[in-house]
Amino acid sequence: MSQRMSGYARVPDDVYETPSWAVTCLIPHLPKHLRSIHDPAMGTGNITDTLIAETDLIVTGNDISNGVDFLKESMWHESICMNPPYRQAEEFITHSLEVADFVAALLRVDYDSAKTRRYLFGDCSRFAKKLILTRRIIWFERPGAAPSYNHAWFCWSSAHRGPPTICYAP
């Protein structure tokens, strides 16, 4: 299926709140030993709220709008789950891999196709999984809203061995 422009203007600061159903799809794919998870681009907290409601994990989050610039932070996190600002996604992923054992990022399904990002995927031994969402995300409930992009959760793990897997949800 081809992609098309949605006809909507970009939202300032790339604030696109992740729907709960998309987070719920990721939960069965989280490492079983996890105790905590952090969202460094939490916006209004949809990812953190869903994780708190549906898991026993210790869940934390912050956002640039709260005065915390994740890219300037060096605090260690056991795991990171995020829908990063698209224009800074590569920076968020790279930094997350420096400060966490497990990283999950919600991105457009073809994000791993760019030759310049091969170091994050094909050349990265930590790249563990691509969880493709078979349902398109509607970012804003508007009359006639039609999503124009497919998305996937991309997961990296320091414990991963072997080739990455591809899964589908929901």
N, C-alpha and C positions, 0 to 999 in steps of 0.2 A: 504494500500500500504506500503510495507516495505521501509526502508531507506537503503542507501548504501553509501559507501565512494565515494567522487567525483573524487578522483585521483589527486586533486590539493593540493599543499602544503598550509599550513595556511599562511595567510598574517600577516606580523609583526604588532604587537599592535592591532590585530583584526580590522583593518580598512576595513570594508565592508560597502560601501556607499549604503544607502537605496534608492531604485528607487522611483521616484515621484508617480507612480501609487499606491504603498503601503501606502504612506502617505495620498494620496487622499482618500483611503478606510477608513482611520481613522476619517477624518474630520467630517462626519455626526454624529459620536459617541462622539464627544467632548461635554462637558457640555455647554449648551446654554448661560450661564451667563459669560463664560470666557472672560477675557480682554487681558490676556497675557500668553505666553507659552515660556518655556526655554528648550533648548537642551544642556545638559551638556557633551555630547560626539559627538559633531557636525561634526567631521572630516572635509570634505571640504564644508559642509553646505547643503547637499541635503534635509534634513528634514526642516531646517529653510527656505531655498529658496522656497520650495513648500508651506509651511504654509504662507509665506509672499505673494506669488503669488495668493493663493486661499482663503485666509481668511482676515478678518479685524483685526486680533489679533496683538498685539505688540509682536514681536518675537525676542528673543535673544538666543545666544548660545556661548559656549566656548568649549575648548578641551585641553587635556593634551599637545597636540602638540603646542598649543599656550601659554603654561606655566601655565594653570589653572587646578589644580587638584581638581575636583569636590568633591572627597571623603574627602578632607581637608577643604572644604568650608562650611560655616554655613549660607549663605545668604538665606533668604526666597524667594520662588517663588510661584506664584499663581498656576502654573501648570508646569509639566515637561513632555516632549515627547522625547523619546530617543530610539536609537538602541545601547544599551550599549555594551562595549567589552564583549564578551561571557564569558571569564574567570573571569570577575569581575561583571557579571550581578547581582548576589545576593547582593553584596555590593552596587552597584548603586541603586538597587530597595530599599533596606533597608534605605539607606541614603536619597533617594528621598522622601520616606514616612515620614521622619523626617522634611523635609524642604518644603513640598508642599501639597496643598489640593487635587490636582488631578495629577495622574501619569499614563503615558502610555508608555509601553516598548515593543519593537518588539523583539520577542524571538522565538526559535523553538517551534513548536506547543505542544510538550510534556514537556515543561519546568516545568509545574505545576504538573507533575507526581512523582517527587522525594519526598520521605517521609521526607527528611531533610528540604524541603522547604514548608512543609505543613503550617507553621506559616505565610507564605506570601499569601496563597490561602485559603484552607479549614478552617483554624483557624483564618483568618483575616476578620473582619467585613467590612473593607474598600474595599476588593476585589469585584469589581462591574461587570466586563465584560471580556469575552474572545472573541475577534473578529478574527475568523479563516480566513486566506487568502486561498481561494480555487485555487489560481494560485500560482505556485512556483516562488520564487525569483531567478533570474539569476544574481548573484553578479558580474560576469565578462563576457563581450562579447568575447567569444573565439570560434574558430571553434570546433564544436562538443560539446559545453558546454551543460551540462544537469544538472539541479538542483537536488540535492539529499535530500533536507530537506523541510518540510512544516513549515510555520511560522504563528504566530498569534500576534495580539496586545493584551497585558494584561493590563487592566485598573483598577486603584484603585481610590476611591474618599472618602473624609471625609464626604460627604453628602449622601453616599450610605446607603440604608436600605434594608434589606432582602437578599435573596440568589443572587448570581451572575447570569448573563445571558450569553448565548452563542449565538453569531451571526456569519454570514458568509458573506464574501465579496471577490472579487468583484462580 
